[in-house]
């Protein structure tokens, strides 16, 4: 099972992104989602409407998910052997950066509406993430948004961060995102095979 921890500021489009992704990925993989919010079960209900199992965690006054919360929620999901687990963390670019949830990697979702300097303002989150998904790329033509500057700022903080542009609304960039997921799955399999042979 391969787990990804999605982090972002509120309103970057994590849930819309996941709704599209799980709707398409469920055809080829067992998929499940753990949703984190301070209150409401709105996001988990949106995921369940796609036919994919989802568990909602409400953190109350807490600003992030932790491993114990995720472990308890995971125990209530159907078996995911060989599948994908998407964890949508609480919308916050500060606290979630410091907590390992057992994920293969963190994916930071960044919106074109947020301004190019977010990576410099919240460096720990971008330093902790393996992939930056620049969402709402369909809005870029009507915004004063500098894509190259955003990527430069992110790589100033984390030279190894990978970057993909996507639109949860139009589907642009999702095939590249799925290819990136397949690459992570192949890497984990190769690592596991090496450990067995070793």
ChimeraX attribute file (.defattr): number of C-alpha atoms within 10 A of each C-alpha:
attribute: neighborCount
match mode: 1-to-1
recipient: residues
	/A:1	15
	/A:2	20
	/A:3	20
	/A:4	19
	/A:5	22
	/A:6	26
	/A:7	28
	/A:8	26
	/A:9	19
	/A:10	13
	/A:11	14
	/A:12	22
	/A:13	20
	/A:14	24
	/A:15	19
	/A:16	17
	/A:17	20
	/A:18	21
	/A:19	20
	/A:20	18
	/A:21	19
	/A:22	24
	/A:23	15
	/A:24	14
	/A:25	16
	/A:26	16
	/A:27	9
	/A:28	8
	/A:29	14
	/A:30	19
	/A:31	27
	/A:32	26
	/A:33	26
	/A:34	23
	/A:35	26
	/A:36	26
	/A:37	23
	/A:38	16
	/A:39	13
	/A:40	13
	/A:41	15
	/A:42	12
	/A:43	21
	/A:44	23
	/A:45	16
	/A:46	16
	/A:47	24
	/A:48	16
	/A:49	12
	/A:50	14
	/A:51	13
	/A:52	19
	/A:53	19
	/A:54	26
	/A:55	24
	/A:56	20
	/A:57	23
	/A:58	18
	/A:59	16
	/A:60	11
	/A:61	9
	/A:62	12
	/A:63	18
	/A:64	24
	/A:65	25
	/A:66	18
	/A:67	13
	/A:68	10
	/A:69	16
	/A:70	19
	/A:71	12
	/A:72	12
	/A:73	17
	/A:74	18
	/A:75	10
	/A:76	11
	/A:77	15
	/A:78	12
	/A:79	13
	/A:80	15
	/A:81	11
	/A:82	13
	/A:83	17
	/A:84	21
	/A:85	22
	/A:86	20
	/A:87	25
	/A:88	25
	/A:89	25
	/A:90	25
	/A:91	22
	/A:92	16
	/A:93	24
	/A:94	17
	/A:95	15
	/A:96	24
	/A:97	21
	/A:98	12
	/A:99	12
	/A:100	15
	/A:101	21
	/A:102	14
	/A:103	17
	/A:104	16
	/A:105	18
	/A:106	25
	/A:107	25
	/A:108	27
	/A:109	25
	/A:110	28
	/A:111	26
	/A:112	21
	/A:113	17
	/A:114	12
	/A:115	16
	/A:116	22
	/A:117	15
	/A:118	18
	/A:119	23
	/A:120	16
	/A:121	13
	/A:122	16
	/A:123	19
	/A:124	18
	/A:125	25
	/A:126	30
	/A:127	21
	/A:128	20
	/A:129	21
	/A:130	16
	/A:131	21
	/A:132	22
	/A:133	24
	/A:134	23
	/A:135	26
	/A:136	22
	/A:137	24
	/A:138	17
	/A:139	14
	/A:140	15
	/A:141	8
	/A:142	7
	/A:143	12
	/A:144	12
	/A:145	17
	/A:146	12
	/A:147	15
	/A:148	10
	/A:149	13
	/A:150	20
	/A:151	20
	/A:152	15
	/A:153	19
	/A:154	25
	/A:155	18
	/A:156	16
	/A:157	18
	/A:158	19
	/A:159	12
	/A:160	13
	/A:161	19
	/A:162	16
	/A:163	17
	/A:164	17
	/A:165	21
	/A:166	23
	/A:167	21
	/A:168	21
	/A:169	14
	/A:170	12
	/A:171	14
	/A:172	16
	/A:173	17
	/A:174	19
	/A:175	12
	/A:176	13
	/A:177	18
	/A:178	14
	/A:179	11
	/A:180	15
	/A:181	15
	/A:182	12
	/A:183	12
	/A:184	15
	/A:185	19
	/A:186	12
	/A:187	12
	/A:188	15
	/A:189	14
	/A:190	12
	/A:191	12
	/A:192	12
	/A:193	11
	/A:194	10
	/A:195	9
	/A:196	8
	/A:197	7
	/A:198	6
